[in-house]
Amino acid sequence: MKKHHVSNHQHCGNCLLLEQEIAALKEDLAEMKLRAYHDVLTGLPNRRFFFESLDDRVARCRRYGDNCAVLSLDVDKLKVINDEHGHAAGDALLMRLAEILKTHTRTTDVVARIGGDEFGLLLDNLNDDQVADKIDFLIEQFGAENFGHAGKRLPFGASIGYCFVGPQDTTDGLMSRADAAMYRAKDKFE
């Protein structure tokens, strides 16, 4: 019976191929994770990431007594912009709004696009006045934006409502309360 002898050269060549395949698989996995948790248009985390983060915040608030504000943001007049100026204009507005939100929130905050014209924010360890001030500041930033597309100035604004995580809250209940607060804010300005 003959033994097959594999030279070190062949062995190293096989190891190199395996290492390259493993590296390619790791890159693919990282890309899949990015796609699973991020919005392609804005680069922000997506609905799935937001709700998983909210679940974590609810558990932490219950366990440690932390506080977290849940903000619901709805872009004003996006349907009108899409209808009158095209989806490219609406997409450009969403991307600019995402940039403003990223620029004016802390790295520990969560800012996500959770639907077509809906965004969600999770702001930790702020009191009611601080959250109201943050919302006023963001709305001022949107209002000061001289946003245009294809040579035309377009309206740029959003309505924002919020609530705080309470000891008995569920994710769905929190989002319902934040959305209701956002619609009350929208009604004031329409």
N, C-alpha and C positions, 0 to 999 in steps of 0.2 A: 504494500500500500504506500503510495507516494503522498507526501505532505505537500501542500501548496505553501509556498513561501511568498509572503508579501513583503516587498522591500519597504524600507523606511520612506523612500521617495514616493511610492504609490500610496502608502498610508497617509503621509502628509498631504498629498494631493487630494485624497478623499476628505480629510479633515478640513482643508481649505474650502472645498465645495460645500460641505455641510455648514461651515461657519457663514459662508455667503448666503446660503439658503435661509439659515436662521435669521440673519440680519435683515433679509428681504421680508421675511414673515413678520418680524418685529415692526418694520416700517409699515407694512400693510395693516397690522393690528392698531398701530397708533393712528393711522389715517381713518380707520373704521370708527375708533373711539371719538375722534374729532368730529366726524360726520354725525355720529349718533347723538352728540351733545351740543352741537353748535349750529346756528343758523347760517346757511350758505351766503345769503345776501349781506347781512350786517357783520358777520363774524362774531356776534354775541352768542352767549350760551342760548340754548333753545328751551322750549316748553318742558321737555323731559328733565333737563338739568335743573331748571327753575323749581319744578315740583319736588324733585329729590332733595334739593337744597332746602326748600320750605319744610319738608318732612323732618330733615335734620334739625332745623331751627326750632320747630315745635317741640321736638324731643328735648333739645338742650334747654329751652325756656322752662319746660316742666321740671326737668331735673335740677337745674342750677338757679332758676329764678331770673335768668337773663331776660332782656327784652329785645324784641325785634319788631320793626315796623314793616308791614307788607303794603307796598304801593302798587296800584293798578294805573297804568298810563294808557290813554287812547289818543291816537293822533287825530287832530281836528281836520276835517274836510279832505281826508285822503281819497275817498271815493270820488269826490268832485275833481280833485287834481288828476286822478287816473283817467276819469271820463273826459275831461276837457284838454288835458295836456299829454296823455299817454302814460303807460305804465313805467316807462323809463324815467319820467319826471317823479312819479310816486316812489320808485325805487331809490332815486337819488336823494329824495327827502328822507326816506327811512334810514339810509346810510349816514346822512348828516346828523340826524337825530341820535343815532346810535353813538356817533363820535362825541357828541355833546354830553350824552349820558356817561360814557366811559371817562371823559375828561374831568367831569365834575362829581364823581363819586370816588369813594375810597376803594383801595384794592381789596379790602375785606368785604365790601358790599357785593351783592349779586345784582347784576343788570342783565336781563334776558328778553329776547323777543319771544313772546308766547303765542302770538297769532299774527294775522296779516297786519293789522295796525295797532296791535296791543303789545305792550311791554310790561314786565313785572320787575320790581326792585325789592330787595330785602336789605334793610338798613338796621344794623345792630347797634344797641347801646346808645340810642338817642331818645331824648324825651319828646313830649308832644310839641313843644315850642320849636325845638331843633328840627323836627321833621317838617313842620309847617314852614319854617324858614327855608329849608332845603327845597321844598316844593316851589315856594315863591321864587327862589333863586333860579331854579331850572326853567320855570315858565318865563321869567325875564330873559334868560339866555335864548330861549326859542323865539321870543318876541323881537329880540334885538338882531336876530339872524336875518341878513339880507339875502334870502334864498331865492335863487333864480334858476331857471332851466330853459335852454334854447332862447335866451334873450328876454325871457318874461319873468317878472317877479311873482313868486307864488306865496300864498299864505303858509305860515309856518307856526304851528302851535299844537298844544296838547292839553288834555284835561287829565288831572291826576287826583286820585282819592287814596285814602290809606286807612289802615286800622292796625292795632297792635295785637300780637299773639297773646292770647289769654290762656289760663290753665286748662280749660276744657275744650279749647278750639281744635277743630280738624282742619286739614288742608282745604277741603272743599268749602267749609264754613268761612274760613278766612278769606278765600278768594271771592266768595259771594259778598262778604262785607266790604272788602276793598273795592270791588266792582260797583257796588251800590253807592259808595262814597264818591267814586269817580263819576258816575252818572249824575249825582247831585251837583258836583263841581261843573260838569258839562252843561247842565241845565241853567246854571247861573250866568253863563257867558253866551248862550244862544238865544 
